């Protein structure tokens, strides 16, 4: 089964940029199709593989940061080619 995930990492500190950059660089290294926007990063791939890659990354990021939020949206299927029709 394919999975589409949208992630928005929000470190709760003034100097938030380094934590976000580190997180995105680690996401890139997982080998999935990734789309980056100014507000979120989207990951596409097989369900089990995406979850097996994301969980350790999220755990490590939460352990490294004192205060952080992660907004995560998951959609069943590969939405990487979505184009609005309106």
PDB file with SEQRES, HELIX, SHEET and CRYST1 records, atoms N, CA, C and O in Angstrom:
SEQRES   1 A   86  UNK UNK UNK UNK UNK UNK UNK UNK UNK UNK UNK UNK UNK          
SEQRES   2 A   86  UNK UNK UNK UNK UNK UNK UNK UNK UNK UNK UNK UNK UNK          
SEQRES   3 A   86  UNK UNK UNK UNK UNK UNK UNK UNK UNK UNK UNK UNK UNK          
SEQRES   4 A   86  UNK UNK UNK UNK UNK UNK UNK UNK UNK UNK UNK UNK UNK          
SEQRES   5 A   86  UNK UNK UNK UNK UNK UNK UNK UNK UNK UNK UNK UNK UNK          
SEQRES   6 A   86  UNK UNK UNK UNK UNK UNK UNK UNK UNK UNK UNK UNK UNK          
SEQRES   7 A   86  UNK UNK UNK UNK UNK UNK UNK UNK                              
HELIX    1 AA1 UNK A   17  UNK A   28  1                                  12    
HELIX    2 AA2 UNK A   47  UNK A   64  1                                  18    
SHEET    1 AA1 4 UNK A  33  UNK A  36  0                                        
SHEET    2 AA1 4 UNK A  41  UNK A  46 -1                                        
SHEET    3 AA1 4 UNK A   2  UNK A  11 -1                                        
SHEET    4 AA1 4 UNK A  68  UNK A  76 -1                                        
CRYST1    1.000    1.000    1.000  90.00  90.00  90.00 P 1           1          
ATOM      1  N   UNK A   1       0.849  -1.177   0.000  1.00  0.00           N  
ATOM      2  CA  UNK A   1       0.000   0.000   0.000  1.00  0.00           C  
ATOM      3  C   UNK A   1       0.891   1.235   0.000  1.00  0.00           C  
ATOM      4  O   UNK A   1       1.885   1.291   0.724  1.00  0.00           O  
ATOM      5  N   UNK A   2       0.534   2.216  -0.808  1.00  0.00           N  
ATOM      6  CA  UNK A   2       1.276   3.478  -0.891  1.00  0.00           C  
ATOM      7  C   UNK A   2       0.788   4.447   0.182  1.00  0.00           C  
ATOM      8  O   UNK A   2      -0.340   4.351   0.665  1.00  0.00           O  
ATOM      9  N   UNK A   3       1.675   5.390   0.546  1.00  0.00           N  
ATOM     10  CA  UNK A   3       1.371   6.364   1.587  1.00  0.00           C  
ATOM     11  C   UNK A   3       1.905   7.725   1.177  1.00  0.00           C  
ATOM     12  O   UNK A   3       2.989   7.831   0.604  1.00  0.00           O  
ATOM     13  N   UNK A   4       1.141   8.758   1.473  1.00  0.00           N  
ATOM     14  CA  UNK A   4       1.561  10.144   1.309  1.00  0.00           C  
ATOM     15  C   UNK A   4       1.534  10.784   2.686  1.00  0.00           C  
ATOM     16  O   UNK A   4       0.528  10.702   3.391  1.00  0.00           O  
ATOM     17  N   UNK A   5       2.637  11.423   3.074  1.00  0.00           N  
ATOM     18  CA  UNK A   5       2.742  12.031   4.401  1.00  0.00           C  
ATOM     19  C   UNK A   5       3.184  13.479   4.247  1.00  0.00           C  
ATOM     20  O   UNK A   5       4.119  13.776   3.503  1.00  0.00           O  
ATOM     21  N   UNK A   6       2.510  14.374   4.951  1.00  0.00           N  
ATOM     22  CA  UNK A   6       2.921  15.774   5.002  1.00  0.00           C  
ATOM     23  C   UNK A   6       3.393  16.072   6.419  1.00  0.00           C  
ATOM     24  O   UNK A   6       2.685  15.810   7.391  1.00  0.00           O  
ATOM     25  N   UNK A   7       4.601  16.624   6.522  1.00  0.00           N  
ATOM     26  CA  UNK A   7       5.209  16.900   7.821  1.00  0.00           C  
ATOM     27  C   UNK A   7       5.531  18.384   7.944  1.00  0.00           C  
ATOM     28  O   UNK A   7       6.064  18.994   7.017  1.00  0.00           O  
ATOM     29  N   UNK A   8       5.202  18.954   9.095  1.00  0.00           N  
ATOM     30  CA  UNK A   8       5.604  20.314   9.423  1.00  0.00           C  
ATOM     31  C   UNK A   8       6.238  20.278  10.801  1.00  0.00           C  
ATOM     32  O   UNK A   8       5.553  20.049  11.798  1.00  0.00           O  
ATOM     33  N   UNK A   9       7.541  20.502  10.864  1.00  0.00           N  
ATOM     34  CA  UNK A   9       8.285  20.478  12.123  1.00  0.00           C  
ATOM     35  C   UNK A   9       8.330  21.900  12.676  1.00  0.00           C  
ATOM     36  O   UNK A   9       8.651  22.844  11.955  1.00  0.00           O  
ATOM     37  N   UNK A  10       8.007  22.046  13.957  1.00  0.00           N  
ATOM     38  CA  UNK A  10       7.981  23.357  14.592  1.00  0.00           C  
ATOM     39  C   UNK A  10       8.758  23.331  15.899  1.00  0.00           C  
ATOM     40  O   UNK A  10       8.193  23.018  16.947  1.00  0.00           O  
ATOM     41  N   UNK A  11      10.054  23.657  15.852  1.00  0.00           N  
ATOM     42  CA  UNK A  11      10.814  23.775  17.103  1.00  0.00           C  
ATOM     43  C   UNK A  11      10.324  25.006  17.872  1.00  0.00           C  
ATOM     44  O   UNK A  11      10.118  26.071  17.290  1.00  0.00           O  
ATOM     45  N   UNK A  12      10.142  24.849  19.166  1.00  0.00           N  
ATOM     46  CA  UNK A  12       9.603  25.935  19.987  1.00  0.00           C  
ATOM     47  C   UNK A  12      10.756  26.695  20.648  1.00  0.00           C  
ATOM     48  O   UNK A  12      10.951  26.642  21.863  1.00  0.00           O  
ATOM     49  N   UNK A  13      11.506  27.399  19.809  1.00  0.00           N  
ATOM     50  CA  UNK A  13      12.626  28.214  20.284  1.00  0.00           C  
ATOM     51  C   UNK A  13      12.923  29.263  19.234  1.00  0.00           C  
ATOM     52  O   UNK A  13      12.480  29.152  18.090  1.00  0.00           O  
ATOM     53  N   UNK A  14      13.675  30.282  19.621  1.00  0.00           N  
ATOM     54  CA  UNK A  14      13.972  31.375  18.696  1.00  0.00           C  
ATOM     55  C   UNK A  14      14.815  30.912  17.512  1.00  0.00           C  
ATOM     56  O   UNK A  14      14.533  31.290  16.374  1.00  0.00           O  
ATOM     57  N   UNK A  15      15.820  30.120  17.751  1.00  0.00           N  
ATOM     58  CA  UNK A  15      16.723  29.670  16.695  1.00  0.00           C  
ATOM     59  C   UNK A  15      16.231  28.321  16.152  1.00  0.00           C  
ATOM     60  O   UNK A  15      16.846  27.280  16.384  1.00  0.00           O  
ATOM     61  N   UNK A  16      15.124  28.365  15.435  1.00  0.00           N  
ATOM     62  CA  UNK A  16      14.452  27.147  14.982  1.00  0.00           C  
ATOM     63  C   UNK A  16      14.975  26.587  13.661  1.00  0.00           C  
ATOM     64  O   UNK A  16      14.785  25.404  13.380  1.00  0.00           O  
ATOM     65  N   UNK A  17      15.620  27.402  12.860  1.00  0.00           N  
ATOM     66  CA  UNK A  17      16.026  26.992  11.510  1.00  0.00           C  
ATOM     67  C   UNK A  17      16.976  25.789  11.493  1.00  0.00           C  
ATOM     68  O   UNK A  17      16.750  24.871  10.705  1.00  0.00           O  
ATOM     69  N   UNK A  18      18.025  25.745  12.322  1.00  0.00           N  
ATOM     70  CA  UNK A  18      18.935  24.588  12.263  1.00  0.00           C  
ATOM     71  C   UNK A  18      18.235  23.243  12.491  1.00  0.00           C  
ATOM     72  O   UNK A  18      18.557  22.262  11.820  1.00  0.00           O  
ATOM     73  N   UNK A  19      17.298  23.188  13.413  1.00  0.00           N  
ATOM     74  CA  UNK A  19      16.595  21.928  13.685  1.00  0.00           C  
ATOM     75  C   UNK A  19      15.770  21.491  12.478  1.00  0.00           C  
ATOM     76  O   UNK A  19      15.704  20.302  12.164  1.00  0.00           O  
ATOM     77  N   UNK A  20      15.145  22.445  11.808  1.00  0.00           N  
ATOM     78  CA  UNK A  20      14.342  22.129  10.631  1.00  0.00           C  
ATOM     79  C   UNK A  20      15.239  21.642   9.496  1.00  0.00           C  
ATOM     80  O   UNK A  20      14.928  20.648   8.840  1.00  0.00           O  
ATOM     81  N   UNK A  21      16.343  22.335   9.268  1.00  0.00           N  
ATOM     82  CA  UNK A  21      17.270  21.930   8.202  1.00  0.00           C  
ATOM     83  C   UNK A  21      17.830  20.529   8.455  1.00  0.00           C  
ATOM     84  O   UNK A  21      17.929  19.721   7.532  1.00  0.00           O  
ATOM     85  N   UNK A  22      18.191  20.247   9.691  1.00  0.00           N  
ATOM     86  CA  UNK A  22      18.714  18.924  10.036  1.00  0.00           C  
ATOM     87  C   UNK A  22      17.662  17.847   9.767  1.00  0.00           C  
ATOM     88  O   UNK A  22      17.968  16.800   9.197  1.00  0.00           O  
ATOM     89  N   UNK A  23      16.438  18.108  10.177  1.00  0.00           N  
ATOM     90  CA  UNK A  23      15.345  17.157   9.979  1.00  0.00           C  
ATOM     91  C   UNK A  23      15.126  16.885   8.486  1.00  0.00           C  
ATOM     92  O   UNK A  23      14.995  15.730   8.079  1.00  0.00           O  
ATOM     93  N   UNK A  24      15.086  17.939   7.678  1.00  0.00           N  
ATOM     94  CA  UNK A  24      14.853  17.769   6.247  1.00  0.00           C  
ATOM     95  C   UNK A  24      16.014  17.026   5.586  1.00  0.00           C  
ATOM     96  O   UNK A  24      15.787  16.171   4.729  1.00  0.00           O  
ATOM     97  N   UNK A  25      17.241  17.334   5.966  1.00  0.00           N  
ATOM     98  CA  UNK A  25      18.393  16.620   5.398  1.00  0.00           C  
ATOM     99  C   UNK A  25      18.330  15.129   5.719  1.00  0.00           C  
ATOM    100  O   UNK A  25      18.652  14.296   4.872  1.00  0.00           O  
ATOM    101  N   UNK A  26      17.919  14.794   6.932  1.00  0.00           N  
ATOM    102  CA  UNK A  26      17.780  13.387   7.303  1.00  0.00           C  
ATOM    103  C   UNK A  26      16.634  12.732   6.531  1.00  0.00           C  
ATOM    104  O   UNK A  26      16.737  11.571   6.135  1.00  0.00           O  
ATOM    105  N   UNK A  27      15.537  13.477   6.315  1.00  0.00           N  
ATOM    106  CA  UNK A  27      14.431  12.958   5.506  1.00  0.00           C  
ATOM    107  C   UNK A  27      14.905  12.642   4.096  1.00  0.00           C  
ATOM    108  O   UNK A  27      14.573  11.595   3.540  1.00  0.00           O  
ATOM    109  N   UNK A  28      15.676  13.545   3.527  1.00  0.00           N  
ATOM    110  CA  UNK A  28      16.192  13.342   2.170  1.00  0.00           C  
ATOM    111  C   UNK A  28      17.019  12.071   2.072  1.00  0.00           C  
ATOM    112  O   UNK A  28      16.991  11.386   1.049  1.00  0.00           O  
ATOM    113  N   UNK A  29      17.752  11.753   3.124  1.00  0.00           N  
ATOM    114  CA  UNK A  29      18.645  10.588   3.100  1.00  0.00           C  
ATOM    115  C   UNK A  29      17.895   9.262   3.159  1.00  0.00           C  
ATOM    116  O   UNK A  29      18.500   8.209   2.954  1.00  0.00           O  
ATOM    117  N   UNK A  30      16.600   9.289   3.434  1.00  0.00           N  
ATOM    118  CA  UNK A  30      15.821   8.047   3.532  1.00  0.00           C  
ATOM    119  C   UNK A  30      15.535   7.437   2.166  1.00  0.00           C  
ATOM    120  O   UNK A  30      15.189   6.258   2.085  1.00  0.00           O  
ATOM    121  N   UNK A  31      15.670   8.210   1.093  1.00  0.00           N  
ATOM    122  CA  UNK A  31      15.523   7.667  -0.250  1.00  0.00           C  
ATOM    123  C   UNK A  31      14.111   7.660  -0.819  1.00  0.00           C  
ATOM    124  O   UNK A  31      13.873   7.051  -1.862  1.00  0.00           O  
ATOM    125  N   UNK A  32      13.185   8.315  -0.164  1.00  0.00           N  
ATOM    126  CA  UNK A  32      11.811   8.371  -0.669  1.00  0.00           C  
ATOM    127  C   UNK A  32      11.645   9.577  -1.588  1.00  0.00           C  
ATOM    128  O   UNK A  32      12.477  10.483  -1.607  1.00  0.00           O  
ATOM    129  N   UNK A  33      10.558   9.569  -2.345  1.00  0.00           N  
ATOM    130  CA  UNK A  33      10.219  10.765  -3.112  1.00  0.00           C  
ATOM    131  C   UNK A  33       9.791  11.829  -2.113  1.00  0.00           C  
ATOM    132  O   UNK A  33       8.940  11.587  -1.257  1.00  0.00           O  
ATOM    133  N   UNK A  34      10.386  13.005  -2.231  1.00  0.00           N  
ATOM    134  CA  UNK A  34      10.115  14.085  -1.284  1.00  0.00           C  
ATOM    135  C   UNK A  34       9.848  15.367  -2.051  1.00  0.00           C  
ATOM    136  O   UNK A  34      10.534  15.678  -3.024  1.00  0.00           O  
ATOM    137  N   UNK A  35       8.847  16.105  -1.602  1.00  0.00           N  
ATOM    138  CA  UNK A  35       8.571  17.443  -2.125  1.00  0.00           C  
ATOM    139  C   UNK A  35       8.655  18.405  -0.947  1.00  0.00           C  
ATOM    140  O   UNK A  35       8.062  18.175   0.107  1.00  0.00           O  
ATOM    141  N   UNK A  36       9.397  19.482  -1.146  1.00  0.00           N  
ATOM    142  CA  UNK A  36       9.563  20.476  -0.090  1.00  0.00           C  
ATOM    143  C   UNK A  36       8.866  21.770  -0.496  1.00  0.00           C  
ATOM    144  O   UNK A  36       8.994  22.231  -1.631  1.00  0.00           O  
ATOM    145  N   UNK A  37       8.136  22.340   0.437  1.00  0.00           N  
ATOM    146  CA  UNK A  37       7.495  23.638   0.244  1.00  0.00           C  
ATOM    147  C   UNK A  37       7.926  24.525   1.407  1.00  0.00           C  
ATOM    148  O   UNK A  37       8.521  24.029   2.364  1.00  0.00           O  
ATOM    149  N   UNK A  38       7.641  25.819   1.348  1.00  0.00           N  
ATOM    150  CA  UNK A  38       8.012  26.680   2.470  1.00  0.00           C  
ATOM    151  C   UNK A  38       7.317  26.313   3.787  1.00  0.00           C  
ATOM    152  O   UNK A  38       7.804  26.666   4.860  1.00  0.00           O  
ATOM    153  N   UNK A  39       6.188  25.608   3.711  1.00  0.00           N  
ATOM    154  CA  UNK A  39       5.421  25.316   4.919  1.00  0.00           C  
ATOM    155  C   UNK A  39       5.455  23.865   5.362  1.00  0.00           C  
ATOM    156  O   UNK A  39       5.119  23.567   6.508  1.00  0.00           O  
ATOM    157  N   UNK A  40       5.855  22.951   4.477  1.00  0.00           N  
ATOM    158  CA  UNK A  40       5.848  21.539   4.856  1.00  0.00           C  
ATOM    159  C   UNK A  40       6.743  20.738   3.931  1.00  0.00           C  
ATOM    160  O   UNK A  40       7.216  21.225   2.904  1.00  0.00           O  
ATOM    161  N   UNK A  41       6.957  19.501   4.327  1.00  0.00           N  
ATOM    162  CA  UNK A  41       7.688  18.549   3.497  1.00  0.00           C  
ATOM    163  C   UNK A  41       6.787  17.337   3.311  1.00  0.00           C  
ATOM    164  O   UNK A  41       6.191  16.838   4.265  1.00  0.00           O  
ATOM    165  N   UNK A  42       6.698  16.874   2.080  1.00  0.00           N  
ATOM    166  CA  UNK A  42       5.842  15.732   1.776  1.00  0.00           C  
ATOM    167  C   UNK A  42       6.707  14.543   1.388  1.00  0.00           C  
ATOM    168  O   UNK A  42       7.688  14.675   0.656  1.00  0.00           O  
ATOM    169  N   UNK A  43       6.321  13.381   1.896  1.00  0.00           N  
ATOM    170  CA  UNK A  43       7.056  12.140   1.662  1.00  0.00           C  
ATOM    171  C   UNK A  43       6.094  11.127   1.055  1.00  0.00           C  
ATOM    172  O   UNK A  43       4.957  10.991   1.506  1.00  0.00           O  
ATOM    173  N   UNK A  44       6.559  10.417   0.027  1.00  0.00           N  
ATOM    174  CA  UNK A  44       5.726   9.445  -0.673  1.00  0.00           C  
ATOM    175  C   UNK A  44       6.473   8.124  -0.793  1.00  0.00           C  
ATOM    176  O   UNK A  44       7.667   8.101  -1.095  1.00  0.00           O  
ATOM    177  N   UNK A  45       5.765   7.026  -0.555  1.00  0.00           N  
ATOM    178  CA  UNK A  45       6.384   5.723  -0.703  1.00  0.00           C  
ATOM    179  C   UNK A  45       5.507   4.619  -0.147  1.00  0.00           C  
ATOM    180  O   UNK A  45       4.368   4.866   0.247  1.00  0.00           O  
ATOM    181  N   UNK A  46       6.031   3.403  -0.113  1.00  0.00           N  
ATOM    182  CA  UNK A  46       5.296   2.278   0.463  1.00  0.00           C  
ATOM    183  C   UNK A  46       5.065   2.488   1.960  1.00  0.00           C  
ATOM    184  O   UNK A  46       5.964   2.937   2.671  1.00  0.00           O  
ATOM    185  N   UNK A  47       3.881   2.169   2.430  1.00  0.00           N  
ATOM    186  CA  UNK A  47       3.479   2.442   3.813  1.00  0.00           C  
ATOM    187  C   UNK A  47       4.512   1.960   4.828  1.00  0.00           C  
ATOM    188  O   UNK A  47       5.022   2.749   5.623  1.00  0.00           O  
ATOM    189  N   UNK A  48       4.815   0.672   4.799  1.00  0.00           N  
ATOM    190  CA  UNK A  48       5.712   0.115   5.816  1.00  0.00           C  
ATOM    191  C   UNK A  48       7.097   0.756   5.769  1.00  0.00           C  
ATOM    192  O   UNK A  48       7.684   1.040   6.813  1.00  0.00           O  
ATOM    193  N   UNK A  49       7.618   0.981   4.578  1.00  0.00           N  
ATOM    194  CA  UNK A  49       8.953   1.559   4.454  1.00  0.00           C  
ATOM    195  C   UNK A  49       8.989   3.009   4.942  1.00  0.00           C  
ATOM    196  O   UNK A  49       9.927   3.420   5.625  1.00  0.00           O  
ATOM    197  N   UNK A  50       7.962   3.773   4.586  1.00  0.00           N  
ATOM    198  CA  UNK A  50       7.909   5.171   5.043  1.00  0.00           C  
ATOM    199  C   UNK A  50       7.816   5.223   6.568  1.00  0.00           C  
ATOM    200  O   UNK A  50       8.535   5.991   7.207  1.00  0.00           O  
ATOM    201  N   UNK A  51       6.947   4.419   7.144  1.00  0.00           N  
ATOM    202  CA  UNK A  51       6.786   4.446   8.605  1.00  0.00           C  
ATOM    203  C   UNK A  51       8.055   3.967   9.300  1.00  0.00           C  
ATOM    204  O   UNK A  51       8.446   4.529  10.323  1.00  0.00           O  
ATOM    205  N   UNK A  52       8.704   2.936   8.761  1.00  0.00           N  
ATOM    206  CA  UNK A  52       9.949   2.440   9.354  1.00  0.00           C  
ATOM    207  C   UNK A  52      11.061   3.482   9.262  1.00  0.00           C  
ATOM    208  O   UNK A  52      11.946   3.515  10.117  1.00  0.00           O  
ATOM    209  N   UNK A  53      11.026   4.322   8.248  1.00  0.00           N  
ATOM    210  CA  UNK A  53      12.015   5.390   8.129  1.00  0.00           C  
ATOM    211  C   UNK A  53      11.699   6.593   8.998  1.00  0.00           C  
ATOM    212  O   UNK A  53      12.595   7.193   9.590  1.00  0.00           O  
ATOM    213  N   UNK A  54      10.412   6.947   9.073  1.00  0.00           N  
ATOM    214  CA  UNK A  54      10.019   8.142   9.818  1.00  0.00           C  
ATOM    215  C   UNK A  54      10.105   7.974  11.331  1.00  0.00           C  
ATOM    216  O   UNK A  54      10.566   8.882  12.022  1.00  0.00           O  
ATOM    217  N   UNK A  55       9.671   6.838  11.855  1.00  0.00           N  
ATOM    218  CA  UNK A  55       9.608   6.688  13.310  1.00  0.00           C  
ATOM    219  C   UNK A  55      10.953   6.901  14.013  1.00  0.00           C  
ATOM    220  O   UNK A  55      10.993   7.643  14.994  1.00  0.00           O  
ATOM    221  N   UNK A  56      12.045   6.296  13.566  1.00  0.00           N  
ATOM    222  CA  UNK A  56      13.327   6.561  14.232  1.00  0.00           C  
ATOM    223  C   UNK A  56      13.778   8.016  14.080  1.00  0.00           C  
ATOM    224  O   UNK A  56      14.374   8.582  14.997  1.00  0.00           O  
ATOM    225  N   UNK A  57      13.493   8.620  12.923  1.00  0.00           N  
ATOM    226  CA  UNK A  57      13.862  10.013  12.701  1.00  0.00           C  
ATOM    227  C   UNK A  57      13.083  10.939  13.630  1.00  0.00           C  
ATOM    228  O   UNK A  57      13.656  11.857  14.218  1.00  0.00           O  
ATOM    229  N   UNK A  58      11.796  10.703  13.763  1.00  0.00           N  
ATOM    230  CA  UNK A  58      10.971  11.520  14.660  1.00  0.00           C  
ATOM    231  C   UNK A  58      11.427  11.326  16.101  1.00  0.00           C  
ATOM    232  O   UNK A  58      11.566  12.303  16.836  1.00  0.00           O  
ATOM    233  N   UNK A  59      11.660  10.098  16.513  1.00  0.00           N  
ATOM    234  CA  UNK A  59      12.119   9.818  17.877  1.00  0.00           C  
ATOM    235  C   UNK A  59      13.436  10.547  18.165  1.00  0.00           C  
ATOM    236  O   UNK A  59      13.572  11.196  19.202  1.00  0.00           O  
ATOM    237  N   UNK A  60      14.396  10.442  17.257  1.00  0.00           N  
ATOM    238  CA  UNK A  60      15.704  11.089  17.451  1.00  0.00           C  
ATOM    239  C   UNK A  60      15.553  12.609  17.528  1.00  0.00           C  
ATOM    240  O   UNK A  60      16.192  13.259  18.356  1.00  0.00           O  
ATOM    241  N   UNK A  61      14.722  13.163  16.678  1.00  0.00           N  
ATOM    242  CA  UNK A  61      14.512  14.614  16.675  1.00  0.00           C  
ATOM    243  C   UNK A  61      13.875  15.065  17.981  1.00  0.00           C  
ATOM    244  O   UNK A  61      14.269  16.090  18.537  1.00  0.00           O  
ATOM    245  N   UNK A  62      12.906  14.322  18.473  1.00  0.00           N  
ATOM    246  CA  UNK A  62      12.262  14.669  19.739  1.00  0.00           C  
ATOM    247  C   UNK A  62      13.245  14.541  20.902  1.00  0.00           C  
ATOM    248  O   UNK A  62      13.171  15.317  21.855  1.00  0.00           O  
ATOM    249  N   UNK A  63      14.151  13.590  20.840  1.00  0.00           N  
ATOM    250  CA  UNK A  63      15.143  13.437  21.906  1.00  0.00           C  
ATOM    251  C   UNK A  63      16.175  14.559  21.871  1.00  0.00           C  
ATOM    252  O   UNK A  63      16.673  14.973  22.918  1.00  0.00           O  
ATOM    253  N   UNK A  64      16.500  15.052  20.684  1.00  0.00           N  
ATOM    254  CA  UNK A  64      17.506  16.095  20.537  1.00  0.00           C  
ATOM    255  C   UNK A  64      16.995  17.479  20.929  1.00  0.00           C  
ATOM    256  O   UNK A  64      17.769  18.312  21.402  1.00  0.00           O  
ATOM    257  N   UNK A  65      15.720  17.728  20.740  1.00  0.00           N  
ATOM    258  CA  UNK A  65      15.150  19.052  20.972  1.00  0.00           C  
ATOM    259  C   UNK A  65      14.394  19.108  22.295  1.00  0.00           C  
ATOM    260  O   UNK A  65      13.712  18.158  22.679  1.00  0.00           O  
ATOM    261  N   UNK A  66      14.525  20.233  22.980  1.00  0.00           N  
ATOM    262  CA  UNK A  66      13.853  20.383  24.274  1.00  0.00           C  
ATOM    263  C   UNK A  66      12.346  20.546  24.119  1.00  0.00           C  
ATOM    264  O   UNK A  66      11.571  19.946  24.864  1.00  0.00           O  
ATOM    265  N   UNK A  67      11.935  21.358  23.151  1.00  0.00           N  
ATOM    266  CA  UNK A  67      10.513  21.612  22.927  1.00  0.00           C  
ATOM    267  C   UNK A  67      10.273  21.675  21.426  1.00  0.00           C  
ATOM    268  O   UNK A  67      10.844  22.519  20.736  1.00  0.00           O  
ATOM    269  N   UNK A  68       9.431  20.783  20.924  1.00  0.00           N  
ATOM    270  CA  UNK A  68       9.217  20.700  19.476  1.00  0.00           C  
ATOM    271  C   UNK A  68       7.845  20.089  19.192  1.00  0.00           C  
ATOM    272  O   UNK A  68       7.353  19.249  19.947  1.00  0.00           O  
ATOM    273  N   UNK A  69       7.243  20.527  18.096  1.00  0.00           N  
ATOM    274  CA  UNK A  69       5.974  19.956  17.642  1.00  0.00           C  
ATOM    275  C   UNK A  69       6.160  19.415  16.232  1.00  0.00           C  
ATOM    276  O   UNK A  69       6.964  19.932  15.457  1.00  0.00           O  
ATOM    277  N   UNK A  70       5.417  18.383  15.915  1.00  0.00           N  
ATOM    278  CA  UNK A  70       5.410  17.847  14.562  1.00  0.00           C  
ATOM    279  C   UNK A  70       3.957  17.678  14.144  1.00  0.00           C  
ATOM    280  O   UNK A  70       3.202  16.923  14.756  1.00  0.00           O  
ATOM    281  N   UNK A  71       3.583  18.389  13.100  1.00  0.00           N  
ATOM    282  CA  UNK A  71       2.259  18.231  12.509  1.00  0.00           C  
ATOM    283  C   UNK A  71       2.419  17.218  11.388  1.00  0.00           C  
ATOM    284  O   UNK A  71       3.264  17.382  10.508  1.00  0.00           O  
ATOM    285  N   UNK A  72       1.610  16.179  11.423  1.00  0.00           N  
ATOM    286  CA  UNK A  72       1.753  15.087  10.468  1.00  0.00           C  
ATOM    287  C   UNK A  72       0.379  14.747   9.912  1.00  0.00           C  
ATOM    288  O   UNK A  72      -0.577  14.524  10.655  1.00  0.00           O  
ATOM    289  N   UNK A  73       0.307  14.715   8.592  1.00  0.00           N  
ATOM    290  CA  UNK A  73      -0.920  14.298   7.916  1.00  0.00           C  
ATOM    291  C   UNK A  73      -0.563  13.107   7.048  1.00  0.00           C  
ATOM    292  O   UNK A  73       0.452  13.117   6.353  1.00  0.00           O  
ATOM    293  N   UNK A  74      -1.402  12.081   7.090  1.00  0.00           N  
ATOM    294  CA  UNK A  74      -1.161  10.888   6.292  1.00  0.00           C  
ATOM    295  C   UNK A  74      -2.384  10.601   5.432  1.00  0.00           C  
ATOM    296  O   UNK A  74      -3.524  10.682   5.892  1.00  0.00           O  
ATOM    297  N   UNK A  75      -2.122  10.266   4.181  1.00  0.00           N  
ATOM    298  CA  UNK A  75      -3.188   9.928   3.248  1.00  0.00           C  
ATOM    299  C   UNK A  75      -2.846   8.591   2.611  1.00  0.00           C  
ATOM    300  O   UNK A  75      -1.729   8.398   2.130  1.00  0.00           O  
ATOM    301  N   UNK A  76      -3.783   7.685   2.605  1.00  0.00           N  
ATOM    302  CA  UNK A  76      -3.571   6.414   1.929  1.00  0.00           C  
ATOM    303  C   UNK A  76      -3.475   6.684   0.431  1.00  0.00           C  
ATOM    304  O   UNK A  76      -4.313   7.380  -0.141  1.00  0.00           O  
ATOM    305  N   UNK A  77      -2.457   6.133  -0.186  1.00  0.00           N  
ATOM    306  CA  UNK A  77      -2.264   6.299  -1.623  1.00  0.00           C  
ATOM    307  C   UNK A  77      -1.128   7.254  -1.935  1.00  0.00           C  
ATOM    308  O   UNK A  77      -0.621   7.957  -1.061  1.00  0.00           O  
ATOM    309  N   UNK A  78      -0.746   7.263  -3.184  1.00  0.00           N  
ATOM    310  CA  UNK A  78       0.331   8.130  -3.659  1.00  0.00           C  
ATOM    311  C   UNK A  78      -0.292   9.380  -4.261  1.00  0.00           C  
ATOM    312  O   UNK A  78      -0.841   9.339  -5.362  1.00  0.00           O  
ATOM    313  N   UNK A  79      -0.207  10.482  -3.544  1.00  0.00           N  
ATOM    314  CA  UNK A  79      -0.781  11.748  -3.998  1.00  0.00           C  
ATOM    315  C   UNK A  79       0.280  12.668  -4.607  1.00  0.00           C  
ATOM    316  O   UNK A  79       0.036  13.862  -4.783  1.00  0.00           O  
ATOM    317  N   UNK A  80       1.448  12.123  -4.926  1.00  0.00           N  
ATOM    318  CA  UNK A  80       2.553  12.936  -5.416  1.00  0.00           C  
ATOM    319  C   UNK A  80       2.265  13.590  -6.763  1.00  0.00           C  
ATOM    320  O   UNK A  80       2.882  14.603  -7.095  1.00  0.00           O  
ATOM    321  N   UNK A  81       1.366  13.050  -7.525  1.00  0.00           N  
ATOM    322  CA  UNK A  81       1.051  13.600  -8.843  1.00  0.00           C  
ATOM    323  C   UNK A  81      -0.250  14.403  -8.845  1.00  0.00           C  
ATOM    324  O   UNK A  81      -0.787  14.710  -9.909  1.00  0.00           O  
ATOM    325  N   UNK A  82      -0.751  14.738  -7.677  1.00  0.00           N  
ATOM    326  CA  UNK A  82      -2.017  15.466  -7.564  1.00  0.00           C  
ATOM    327  C   UNK A  82      -1.948  16.814  -8.260  1.00  0.00           C  
ATOM    328  O   UNK A  82      -0.996  17.572  -8.076  1.00  0.00           O  
ATOM    329  N   UNK A  83      -2.938  17.098  -9.040  1.00  0.00           N  
ATOM    330  CA  UNK A  83      -3.103  18.387  -9.711  1.00  0.00           C  
ATOM    331  C   UNK A  83      -4.534  18.843  -9.474  1.00  0.00           C  
ATOM    332  O   UNK A  83      -5.468  18.097  -9.769  1.00  0.00           O  
ATOM    333  N   UNK A  84      -4.734  20.051  -8.948  1.00  0.00           N  
ATOM    334  CA  UNK A  84      -6.106  20.555  -8.771  1.00  0.00           C  
ATOM    335  C   UNK A  84      -6.825  20.636 -10.110  1.00  0.00           C  
ATOM    336  O   UNK A  84      -6.218  20.964 -11.129  1.00  0.00           O  
ATOM    337  N   UNK A  85      -8.100  20.340 -10.104  1.00  0.00           N  
ATOM    338  CA  UNK A  85      -8.870  20.396 -11.354  1.00  0.00           C  
ATOM    339  C   UNK A  85      -9.911  21.498 -11.309  1.00  0.00           C  
ATOM    340  O   UNK A  85     -10.969  21.391 -11.929  1.00  0.00           O  
ATOM    341  N   UNK A  86      -9.609  22.557 -10.573  1.00  0.00           N  
ATOM    342  CA  UNK A  86     -10.544  23.697 -10.499  1.00  0.00           C  
ATOM    343  C   UNK A  86      -9.833  24.988 -10.732  1.00  0.00           C  
ATOM    344  O   UNK A  86     -10.456  26.049 -10.708  1.00  0.00           O  
TER     345      UNK A  86                                                      
END                                                                             
